[in-house]
Amino acid sequence: MQPMLEQSLVFLDLETTGATPTSDRITEIGLVEVANGEFLGSWSQLVNPQSRIPPFIESLTGITTAMVEHEPTFAQIAPQLFERLQGKILVAHNARFDYGFLRNEFQRLGLDYRAKVLCTVKLSRALFPQQRRHNLDALIERHALSCSARHRALGDAEVLWNFVRKLYEEVDTASINAAVAKQYAQPSLPPRLSAEALDELPDAPGVYLFYGEGNLPIYVGKSVDLRARVWSHFSGDHRSAKDMRIAQEVTRVEWTQTAGELGALLKEARLIKDLLPALNRTERRHTGYFGFERDLALDSPRPLRLIASGTLEASRLENLIGLFRTKRAAQSALSGLALEHGLCPALLGLEAARAADAPCFSHQIKRCRGACCGKEPLAAHNLRLFEAMQALRVKDWPYAGPIGLRERSEQRTEIHLIDRWCHLGTANDDSQVYEVLEVRGTPTFDLDIYRILERALRTRRKGLELIQLGALASSWYRVRSCATALDY
């Protein structure tokens, strides 16, 4: 492959009215043209988006609605811009964002713009994997790059050109060429799926849906990088039978971008249960639940009862210990506790019936302390059992009422509304919180959602902010309550 700097390149940056290529518009274009490693020139232009620029964008870029009011529209500069870009490799930071906006703007004018695209975010990640941050500010700081005007199109485009030149001072050429070649490599697509269908996939978190014959959903997945994940299904080796079936059957792809991983996990879990895709078999096949209910008598010879049902009254939840998809999973968890804590498998119903006061097999091999044969009081055994099983409990809801988890990315913000481990819905901003609570029906407890939310609250990753909803939601909760049923 021809080395990167021996080709015709356009380093480009756009400023826009928002993050959605299909509805937001370009407000400024800046580009630097390079051929055979030589700087040819630069060009920038403010663009009238024919709509107001949001205050947040104005404060970020300094470009105001008044500044662009008398500037040319994209349609007026399109012929000149199309000529500058034609036949050249487009280099941009988060390149799919800029490429998506350009393609949509040109499509509105009946022009089909396509280009080979090189993303400097991916290039930085490939060449500096030990670094956590790869946004433009991080690159400027890490590589001591100058920037004439941050968050202005030409200033940021010049940073990208300076970054690539700096790479050749800091990294060997072979490593750079390999990283570039990896970006250009594309797997072959299934015969009924066109490359155009995947052109707009963002390098961002979200959920994707594959459809097959009859427009029926065949698979739902999620990823923190939609583009990379969807393309990975079509790698030539088809490492799994599932990927082979997807490649054979898929005719259409849909996706929904989210603010982060939590939003993608929640949406994936709900879509799988709502759509029942054929290839999400593990998630589809369990329609009930299994759990243990304790005998309140501490000296009971049968301290636990395995229950199975599709629903559970909330009043019984306090006595329920553990929730499992299958009977086998429930018994396996209990067996693990018995082995770890020297509990009696016979009293727990894990061994076959025996004669009264006869020692169980585990006691004979010194794994049970002898509650089965009178060597340990039943009350002592059961107390140890219940203490050990606390780890299996559905955790108590640690808040006085509903909360929000605000999840942020560079492009969007979402507020996930939660109460008693139920996902009530997701708002796009503060103004939608009450609206979501108002229209939401009585929520149900879901095991997958519980596990997702419990982990999110326990680990609290960067980008998640906990919001105490307080009075905002109190009026809604006077008439509604959560978790009247368990639904798996």
C-alpha positions as CSV (number, residue, x, y, z in Angstrom):
1,M,0.0,0.0,0.0
2,Q,1.2,3.5,-0.8
3,P,2.4,5.3,2.4
4,M,0.0,7.8,3.8
5,L,2.0,11.0,3.1
6,E,2.6,10.0,-0.5
7,Q,-1.1,10.3,-1.3
8,S,-3.5,13.3,-1.8
9,L,-5.0,14.1,1.6
10,V,-7.6,16.6,2.9
11,F,-7.4,17.3,6.6
12,L,-10.9,18.5,7.5
13,D,-12.9,19.8,10.4
14,L,-16.5,20.9,10.6
15,E,-18.5,23.0,13.1
16,T,-22.2,22.1,13.2
17,T,-25.4,23.0,15.0
18,G,-25.5,19.7,16.7
19,A,-24.5,16.0,16.6
20,T,-27.0,14.5,14.3
21,P,-26.0,14.5,10.6
22,T,-29.5,13.9,9.3
23,S,-31.1,16.9,11.1
24,D,-28.3,19.3,12.2
25,R,-26.3,21.5,9.7
26,I,-22.8,22.6,9.1
27,T,-21.8,26.1,10.3
28,E,-18.1,26.2,9.3
29,I,-15.7,24.2,7.1
30,G,-12.0,24.2,7.5
31,L,-9.5,22.1,5.5
32,V,-5.8,21.7,4.8
33,E,-4.8,20.1,1.4
34,V,-1.6,18.0,1.3
35,A,-0.1,15.9,-1.5
36,N,3.1,13.8,-1.3
37,G,3.8,15.1,2.1
38,E,3.7,18.8,1.0
39,F,1.3,21.4,2.2
40,L,-0.7,22.8,-0.8
41,G,-2.9,25.3,1.0
42,S,-5.8,25.8,3.4
43,W,-9.4,27.0,3.0
44,S,-12.2,27.9,5.4
45,Q,-15.7,29.1,5.1
46,L,-18.5,30.0,7.5
47,V,-21.8,28.5,6.3
48,N,-25.4,29.7,6.9
49,P,-27.2,26.6,8.3
50,Q,-30.6,28.2,7.7
51,S,-31.5,27.6,11.3
52,R,-30.5,29.0,14.7
53,I,-27.3,27.9,16.4
54,P,-28.0,26.6,19.9
55,P,-26.6,28.7,22.7
56,F,-24.4,25.8,23.9
57,I,-22.8,25.5,20.4
58,E,-22.3,29.3,20.3
59,S,-20.5,29.3,23.6
60,L,-18.3,26.4,22.5
61,T,-17.3,27.6,19.1
62,G,-17.8,31.3,19.2
63,I,-19.9,31.0,16.0
64,T,-23.2,32.8,16.5
65,T,-26.4,32.9,14.5
66,A,-25.6,36.6,13.7
67,M,-22.2,35.7,12.3
68,V,-23.5,33.3,9.7
69,E,-26.7,35.1,8.8
70,H,-25.2,36.6,5.6
71,E,-22.8,33.8,4.8
72,P,-23.4,31.5,1.9
73,T,-25.4,28.3,2.3
74,F,-24.0,24.9,1.8
75,A,-25.7,24.7,-1.5
76,Q,-23.8,27.8,-2.7
77,I,-20.4,26.5,-1.8
78,A,-21.1,22.8,-2.6
79,P,-19.6,22.8,-6.2
80,Q,-16.3,24.3,-5.0
81,L,-16.1,22.1,-2.0
82,F,-16.9,18.9,-4.0
83,E,-14.1,19.7,-6.4
84,R,-11.6,20.2,-3.5
85,L,-12.6,16.9,-1.9
86,Q,-13.0,14.7,-5.0
87,G,-10.5,11.8,-5.3
88,K,-8.7,12.6,-2.0
89,I,-8.5,10.8,1.3
90,L,-10.5,12.5,4.0
91,V,-8.6,12.8,7.3
92,A,-10.6,13.9,10.3
93,H,-10.9,13.4,14.1
94,N,-13.9,11.2,14.8
95,A,-14.0,11.0,11.0
96,R,-17.4,9.3,10.7
97,F,-19.0,12.4,12.3
98,D,-17.5,14.8,9.7
99,Y,-18.0,12.3,6.8
100,G,-21.6,11.7,7.8
101,F,-22.4,15.5,7.8
102,L,-20.7,16.0,4.4
103,R,-22.5,13.0,2.8
104,N,-25.9,14.3,4.1
105,E,-25.3,17.8,3.0
106,F,-24.3,16.7,-0.5
107,Q,-27.2,14.2,-0.7
108,R,-29.7,17.0,0.0
109,L,-28.3,18.5,-3.3
110,G,-28.5,15.2,-5.2
111,L,-24.7,14.7,-5.1
112,D,-23.2,11.3,-4.1
113,Y,-20.0,12.1,-2.2
114,R,-17.9,9.1,-1.2
115,A,-14.3,9.0,0.0
116,K,-11.7,6.8,1.6
117,V,-11.7,8.0,5.3
118,L,-8.9,8.1,7.8
119,C,-9.7,8.7,11.5
120,T,-7.0,10.3,13.6
121,V,-8.8,9.1,16.8
122,K,-8.3,5.5,15.6
123,L,-4.8,6.3,14.5
124,S,-3.9,7.7,17.9
125,R,-5.5,4.7,19.7
126,A,-3.6,2.2,17.5
127,L,-0.2,3.9,17.9
128,F,-0.5,4.9,21.6
129,P,-2.6,2.2,23.2
130,Q,-1.2,3.0,26.6
131,Q,-2.9,6.4,26.6
132,R,-6.5,6.6,27.8
133,R,-7.5,9.9,26.1
134,H,-7.4,10.6,22.4
135,N,-9.6,13.6,21.9
136,L,-8.1,16.7,20.2
137,D,-7.2,18.5,23.4
138,A,-5.4,15.4,24.6
139,L,-3.4,15.2,21.3
140,I,-2.5,18.9,21.5
141,E,-1.2,18.5,25.1
142,R,0.5,15.1,24.6
143,H,2.3,16.0,21.4
144,A,2.9,19.7,22.1
145,L,0.9,20.8,19.1
146,S,0.0,24.4,18.4
147,C,-3.6,25.5,17.6
148,S,-4.4,28.9,16.2
149,A,-8.2,28.6,17.1
150,R,-9.5,25.7,19.1
151,H,-13.1,24.7,18.2
152,R,-12.9,26.6,14.9
153,A,-12.8,24.5,11.8
154,L,-9.5,25.6,10.2
155,G,-7.7,25.7,13.6
156,D,-8.7,22.2,14.4
157,A,-7.9,20.9,10.8
158,E,-4.4,22.4,11.1
159,V,-3.9,20.5,14.4
160,L,-4.6,17.3,12.6
161,W,-2.0,18.0,9.9
162,N,0.5,18.9,12.6
163,F,-0.4,15.7,14.5
164,V,0.3,13.5,11.5
165,R,3.6,15.2,10.8
166,K,4.5,14.8,14.5
167,L,3.8,11.0,14.2
168,Y,6.6,10.6,11.7
169,E,9.0,12.1,14.3
170,E,7.8,9.9,17.2
171,V,6.8,6.6,15.6
172,D,8.5,4.3,13.1
173,T,7.0,4.5,9.6
174,A,6.2,0.8,9.5
175,S,3.9,1.1,12.5
176,I,2.1,4.1,11.0
177,N,1.6,2.3,7.7
178,A,0.2,-0.8,9.5
179,A,-2.2,1.3,11.5
180,V,-3.4,3.1,8.4
181,A,-3.8,-0.1,6.4
182,K,-5.9,-1.6,9.2
183,Q,-8.3,1.3,9.0
184,Y,-8.6,0.9,5.2
185,A,-9.2,-2.9,5.4
186,Q,-12.9,-3.8,5.1
187,P,-14.4,-7.2,5.3
188,S,-16.7,-8.5,2.5
189,L,-20.4,-7.9,3.1
190,P,-23.2,-10.4,2.8
191,P,-24.6,-10.5,-0.8
192,R,-27.9,-8.8,0.2
193,L,-26.4,-6.0,2.3
194,S,-24.8,-3.0,0.5
195,A,-21.8,-1.0,1.8
196,E,-24.0,2.1,1.5
197,A,-26.2,0.7,4.3
198,L,-23.3,0.8,6.7
199,D,-21.7,4.1,5.6
200,E,-23.4,6.1,8.3
201,L,-22.6,3.8,11.3
202,P,-21.0,6.0,14.0
203,D,-17.9,5.2,16.0
204,A,-20.1,5.6,19.1
205,P,-22.1,3.5,21.7
206,G,-25.5,2.2,20.8
207,V,-27.7,-0.8,19.8
208,Y,-27.9,-2.4,16.4
209,L,-30.6,-4.7,14.8
210,F,-30.1,-7.1,12.0
211,Y,-33.2,-7.9,9.9
212,G,-33.8,-10.9,7.6
213,E,-36.4,-12.2,5.2
214,G,-39.9,-10.7,5.7
215,N,-38.3,-7.7,7.6
216,L,-38.1,-9.9,10.8
217,P,-35.5,-9.1,13.4
218,I,-32.9,-11.9,13.6
219,Y,-30.4,-10.4,16.0
220,V,-30.0,-7.4,18.5
221,G,-26.6,-6.4,19.8
222,K,-24.9,-3.5,21.5
223,S,-21.4,-2.0,21.5
224,V,-19.5,1.1,22.7
225,D,-18.3,1.3,19.0
226,L,-21.3,0.5,16.7
227,R,-19.3,0.7,13.5
228,A,-16.5,-1.6,14.6
229,R,-18.9,-4.1,16.1
230,V,-21.3,-4.3,13.2
231,W,-18.4,-4.7,10.7
232,S,-16.9,-7.4,12.9
233,H,-19.9,-9.7,12.2
234,F,-18.8,-9.9,8.6
235,S,-15.1,-10.8,9.0
236,G,-14.1,-13.5,6.6
237,D,-13.4,-16.2,9.2
238,H,-17.0,-16.2,10.7
239,R,-15.6,-17.5,14.0
240,S,-19.1,-18.4,15.3
241,A,-22.1,-20.2,13.9
242,K,-24.2,-17.2,14.8
243,D,-22.0,-14.8,12.7
244,M,-22.3,-17.3,9.8
245,R,-26.1,-17.3,10.0
246,I,-26.1,-13.5,10.2
247,A,-24.0,-13.2,7.1
248,Q,-26.3,-15.6,5.3
249,E,-29.6,-14.1,6.3
250,V,-29.2,-10.3,7.0
251,T,-30.9,-8.0,4.5
252,R,-31.0,-4.7,6.6
253,V,-29.4,-3.1,9.5
254,E,-30.8,-0.5,11.9
255,W,-29.1,1.2,14.8
256,T,-29.7,3.7,17.6
257,Q,-26.9,5.7,19.1
258,T,-26.8,6.2,22.9
259,A,-24.8,8.4,25.2
260,G,-22.8,5.5,26.6
261,E,-22.6,1.9,27.5
262,L,-25.3,1.9,30.2
263,G,-27.9,3.3,27.7
264,A,-26.9,0.6,25.2
265,L,-27.2,-2.2,27.7
266,L,-30.6,-1.1,28.9
267,K,-31.9,-0.7,25.3
268,E,-30.5,-4.0,24.2
269,A,-32.1,-5.9,27.1
270,R,-35.5,-4.3,26.4
271,L,-35.4,-4.8,22.6
272,I,-34.5,-8.5,22.9
273,K,-37.5,-9.1,25.1
274,D,-39.8,-7.0,22.9
275,L,-38.7,-8.3,19.5
276,L,-37.6,-11.9,20.4
277,P,-34.9,-12.1,17.6
278,A,-34.2,-15.6,16.4
279,L,-30.4,-15.5,17.2
280,N,-30.6,-14.0,20.7
281,R,-31.4,-17.5,22.0
282,T,-29.9,-17.3,25.4
283,E,-31.8,-14.2,26.3
284,R,-35.1,-15.4,24.7
285,R,-35.6,-18.9,26.1
286,H,-36.1,-18.1,29.8
287,T,-39.6,-16.9,30.5
288,G,-39.8,-17.7,34.3
289,Y,-37.6,-17.3,37.3
290,F,-36.3,-19.5,40.2
291,G,-35.5,-18.3,43.7
292,F,-35.3,-19.5,47.2
293,E,-37.8,-18.7,49.9
294,R,-36.7,-19.2,53.5
295,D,-38.6,-20.9,56.3
296,L,-39.0,-18.3,59.1
297,A,-38.4,-21.0,61.7
298,L,-34.7,-20.9,62.4
299,D,-34.6,-24.6,63.5
300,S,-36.5,-25.9,60.4
301,P,-35.1,-29.1,58.9
302,R,-36.0,-27.7,55.5
303,P,-34.8,-24.1,55.7
304,L,-35.2,-23.3,52.0
305,R,-37.9,-23.9,49.4
306,L,-37.1,-23.5,45.7
307,I,-39.9,-21.6,44.0
308,A,-40.6,-21.2,40.3
309,S,-42.9,-18.7,38.7
310,G,-43.3,-16.0,36.1
311,T,-44.6,-13.4,38.6
312,L,-44.0,-12.5,42.3
313,E,-46.0,-10.3,44.6
314,A,-43.8,-7.5,45.9
315,S,-44.8,-8.5,49.5
316,R,-42.9,-11.8,49.0
317,L,-39.7,-10.2,47.7
318,E,-38.3,-9.6,51.2
319,N,-38.2,-13.3,51.9
320,L,-36.9,-14.2,48.5
321,I,-33.2,-15.1,48.4
322,G,-31.6,-15.1,45.0
323,L,-33.1,-14.9,41.5
324,F,-32.0,-17.2,38.7
325,R,-33.0,-17.9,35.1
326,T,-33.0,-21.7,35.5
327,K,-33.5,-24.3,38.2
328,R,-30.0,-25.6,37.4
329,A,-28.5,-22.2,38.0
330,A,-30.2,-21.8,41.3
331,Q,-29.1,-25.3,42.5
332,S,-25.6,-24.6,41.2
333,A,-25.3,-21.4,43.3
334,L,-26.6,-23.2,46.4
335,S,-24.2,-26.1,45.9
336,G,-21.3,-23.6,45.7
337,L,-22.4,-22.0,49.0
338,A,-22.7,-25.4,50.7
339,L,-19.2,-26.4,49.6
340,E,-17.7,-23.1,50.7
341,H,-19.4,-22.9,54.1
342,G,-19.7,-26.5,55.1
343,L,-23.5,-26.6,54.8
344,C,-25.5,-29.8,54.5
345,P,-26.6,-30.6,50.9
346,A,-29.2,-33.0,52.3
347,L,-31.0,-30.4,54.3
348,L,-30.8,-28.1,51.3
349,G,-32.5,-30.6,49.0
350,L,-29.3,-31.1,46.9
351,E,-28.9,-34.8,47.8
352,A,-31.3,-37.7,47.7
353,A,-33.5,-38.6,50.7
354,R,-31.8,-40.5,53.5
355,A,-32.8,-42.3,56.7
356,A,-33.5,-40.1,59.7
357,D,-30.3,-38.9,61.5
358,A,-28.1,-40.6,58.9
359,P,-25.1,-38.5,57.8
360,C,-25.1,-37.2,54.3
361,F,-22.4,-38.1,51.9
362,S,-20.7,-34.7,52.3
363,H,-20.4,-35.2,56.1
364,Q,-18.7,-38.6,55.4
365,I,-16.1,-36.8,53.4
366,K,-15.9,-34.0,56.0
367,R,-17.5,-31.3,53.9
368,C,-20.7,-31.0,56.1
369,R,-20.5,-30.1,59.8
370,G,-23.2,-32.7,60.6
371,A,-26.5,-30.8,60.9
372,C,-28.1,-33.8,59.1
373,C,-27.1,-36.2,61.9
374,G,-27.3,-34.1,65.0
375,K,-23.7,-33.0,65.3
376,E,-24.6,-29.4,64.6
377,P,-27.8,-27.7,65.8
378,L,-30.2,-26.9,63.0
379,A,-30.5,-23.3,64.2
380,A,-26.7,-22.9,64.0
381,H,-26.6,-24.5,60.5
382,N,-29.5,-22.4,59.2
383,L,-28.0,-19.2,60.6
384,R,-24.8,-19.8,58.7
385,L,-26.9,-20.7,55.7
386,F,-28.8,-17.4,55.7
387,E,-25.7,-15.4,56.4
388,A,-24.0,-17.0,53.4
389,M,-27.0,-16.5,51.2
390,Q,-26.9,-12.7,51.7
391,A,-24.6,-12.5,48.7
392,L,-27.4,-13.9,46.5
393,R,-30.1,-11.5,47.6
394,V,-31.6,-8.8,45.4
395,K,-30.0,-5.9,47.1
396,D,-32.1,-3.4,49.0
397,W,-32.8,-0.3,47.0
398,P,-30.4,2.2,48.7
399,Y,-32.4,5.4,47.9
400,A,-35.5,7.0,49.3
401,G,-37.2,7.2,45.9
402,P,-36.4,7.3,42.2
403,I,-33.1,8.5,40.9
404,G,-31.6,9.5,37.6
405,L,-28.3,8.4,36.1
406,R,-27.1,11.1,33.8
407,E,-24.8,9.6,31.1
408,R,-22.8,12.0,29.0
409,S,-20.7,11.7,25.8
410,E,-19.2,14.4,23.6
411,Q,-22.3,14.2,21.3
412,R,-25.3,13.6,23.6
413,T,-26.7,13.3,27.1
414,E,-29.3,10.8,28.5
415,I,-30.9,10.6,31.9
416,H,-31.9,7.0,32.8
417,L,-34.7,7.0,35.4
418,I,-34.7,4.2,37.9
419,D,-36.6,3.2,41.0
420,R,-36.3,0.0,43.1
421,W,-34.1,-1.5,40.4
422,C,-36.7,-0.8,37.7
423,H,-35.8,1.1,34.6
424,L,-38.6,3.7,34.2
425,G,-37.4,5.2,31.0
426,T,-34.8,7.5,29.5
427,A,-35.0,11.3,29.1
428,N,-32.8,13.3,26.7
429,D,-32.6,16.3,29.1
430,D,-33.9,17.6,32.4
431,S,-37.0,19.0,30.8
432,Q,-38.1,15.5,29.7
433,V,-37.7,13.8,33.1
434,Y,-41.2,14.6,34.4
435,E,-42.7,13.8,31.0
436,V,-41.1,10.3,31.1
437,L,-42.3,9.6,34.6
438,E,-45.8,10.9,33.8
439,V,-46.4,8.7,30.7
440,R,-44.6,5.5,32.0
441,G,-46.9,2.7,33.0
442,T,-46.5,0.6,36.1
443,P,-42.9,-0.8,35.7
444,T,-41.9,-4.4,36.3
445,F,-38.8,-5.9,37.9
446,D,-36.5,-7.5,35.3
447,L,-33.5,-9.7,36.3
448,D,-31.3,-8.5,33.4
449,I,-32.1,-4.9,34.1
450,Y,-31.4,-5.4,37.8
451,R,-27.9,-6.8,37.1
452,I,-27.1,-4.0,34.7
453,L,-28.2,-1.3,37.1
454,E,-26.6,-2.9,40.2
455,R,-23.3,-3.0,38.4
456,A,-23.6,0.6,37.1
457,L,-24.4,1.9,40.6
458,R,-21.6,-0.2,42.2
459,T,-18.8,0.7,39.7
460,R,-20.1,4.3,38.8
461,R,-17.9,4.7,35.8
462,K,-16.7,8.1,34.6
463,G,-19.4,9.9,32.7
464,L,-22.2,8.7,35.0
465,E,-23.7,11.3,37.4
466,L,-26.3,10.3,40.0
467,I,-29.3,12.7,40.3
468,Q,-31.7,12.6,43.3
469,L,-35.0,13.3,41.6
470,G,-36.7,14.3,44.9
471,A,-39.9,16.4,44.6
472,L,-39.8,16.2,40.8
473,A,-41.0,12.7,40.9
474,S,-42.9,12.6,44.2
475,S,-46.3,13.5,42.8
476,W,-46.0,10.7,40.2
477,Y,-45.2,8.2,42.9
478,R,-48.2,9.0,45.0
479,V,-50.3,7.0,42.6
480,R,-47.8,4.5,41.1
481,S,-45.5,2.0,42.6
482,C,-42.7,-0.2,41.2
483,A,-42.2,-3.9,41.1
484,T,-45.6,-5.4,41.5
485,A,-44.4,-8.3,39.5
486,L,-41.1,-9.9,38.4
487,D,-40.7,-10.5,34.7
488,Y,-37.9,-12.5,33.3
